[in-house]
Amino acid sequence: MSQFPAALIKQIYNNLPAVIRIDLNNYLYVLDWLQTETNPEIRAHLIAELELIEAKYGAVVVRKKAAQESGQ
């Protein structure tokens, strides 16, 4: 995977509409929280929130495969 310069990423991010930036921030926050949450009910809610954002933008994420690739 190639690396993008931080300045380029920041410029792309800053040029996104505010609603997309909020969704992106929320997505990353929930994804980070999901990595450490152990309560099954909270995990289910977090996954549902991720799926809502993914559906909004037409993203398809296979979490089981992603977890295996990251060593979880």
C-alpha positions, 0 to 999 in steps of 0.5 A, a space after each residue: 500500500 502506498 503512502 500519501 503525503 499528510 498535506 495531501 490527505 489534509 487538503 482532500 479532507 478539508 475540501 470535503 463538505 462538512 457533512 461528509 467530514 462529520 460522517 468520516 469522523 464519526 465512522 473512525 471514532 466508532 471503528 476505534 471504539 469497536 476495537 476495544 469494546 467487550 460488551 456484546 450489546 454495545 458492539 452490536 450497536 457500534 456495528 449498526 452505526 458503522 453499517 448505517 454510514 457505509 450504506 449512506 455512501 454505498 461502501 461495502 466492508 467485510 469486517 470478518 475478513 478485515 479483522 483477520 487481516 489485522 490479526 484479530 
